[in-house]
């Protein structure tokens, strides 16, 4: 996932507190909401993941998109794609990323 034409967001989500902490991104703040929405839509119909979910307090997820062909790539430590999708959908629907972005000012001027 280290290609120059990938846009990405990497975050941690803590189950107990329901908090999201954006660790790194090259997305402009104004498109993060749409980025999460497109990723969630892309996951529909992918089928069940029978792998057991990792039981942790905090999960780390990185979502990237190749702008050359609009392909999403996902890395996570959840152990299960359904859990990953559920966390991302929750973070997106509640806009949990906003506070972290506003607090840290980590978004670069690169990316879409």
N, C-alpha and C positions, 0 to 999 in steps of 0.2 A: 504494500500500500504506500510506497514512498515515491510515487510518480508525481511530477510537477503539475499535471493536469487533473489531479484529484482534489476535490474539495472535501473537507471532513470536519467532524466534530467528535471530540472525545470527552467523556464525562464519567463521573462516579454517581451512583445512586445508593443512598443509605435507606434500608428498609425501615428501621425503627423510627427514624425521624421524617422519612418521606422527602428528604432534601436531595437536590441535584447540585453537583459541583462541576462546572465545566472546567476541564483541565487544559484543553487546547482546541483551537479551531482556526480555520482560515476563511470561514464564512462571514459575510457581513451580517450584522445583527438583524437587519430587516428581512433576510431570507431564511433565517433559522427555522421559523415556524413552518414555512412551506417545505423546507428540506425534510423535516421530521414527518410532515404529512405525506409527502411523496414516498418516503421510505416505508411508512406503515402501509400505504396502499400497495406498494410493491410486494409486501409480505403476504397479502391475501391470496389464498388458494395454494400455498406452498406445501400444505399437508402437515400432519402431526409429526413432532419430533419425539421419539420414544426414549431418548436419552434422559437419564435422571438429572434433575436440576441440582446445581451445586448449592449447598446451604451455607450462606454467608451473611454477614451484616451489611457489607457494602459490595456492590458490583461495579465493574468497570466495562464500559461499552464504547467502541469506536465505530462510527459509521462514515464511510467515504463513498463518493460518487465519481466515476470516471466520466468527465465531461465529453470525451470523444464519442462515447456510445451510450451514455446515461445508464451505466451499469453500477449498481450498488454493491459495496463490499462491507462486511460487518465482522468485527472481532469483539468477542466478549468472554467473560469468565463465568457466565451463568450456567454453562453446561447444557443448556436446553434452549433451542430457538424460540419456543413458545414463551418462555420466561423473558428472554431478551425482548421479544416483541411486546409483551405486556408492560415491561418497564418503560420502553421507549414510548409506547402509546400513552402511558400515564404521565410521563415527563412532558410529552407534547400537549396532551389535552389540558393539563393543569398549568402549562407554561412555566414549569419549575426551573427551566434554564435561565429565565429572564433575570432573576435576582443575582445569580452567579455571574452572568455576563456583565450586568451593570456594576456589580461590586468590584470585579477584577479588571475590567477594561482590557481583556486579552484578545479581542478580535482584531486581526490585522486588516489592512486595506487590500490585501490580496483576496483572490477568490471571487465568486459571483455574488 
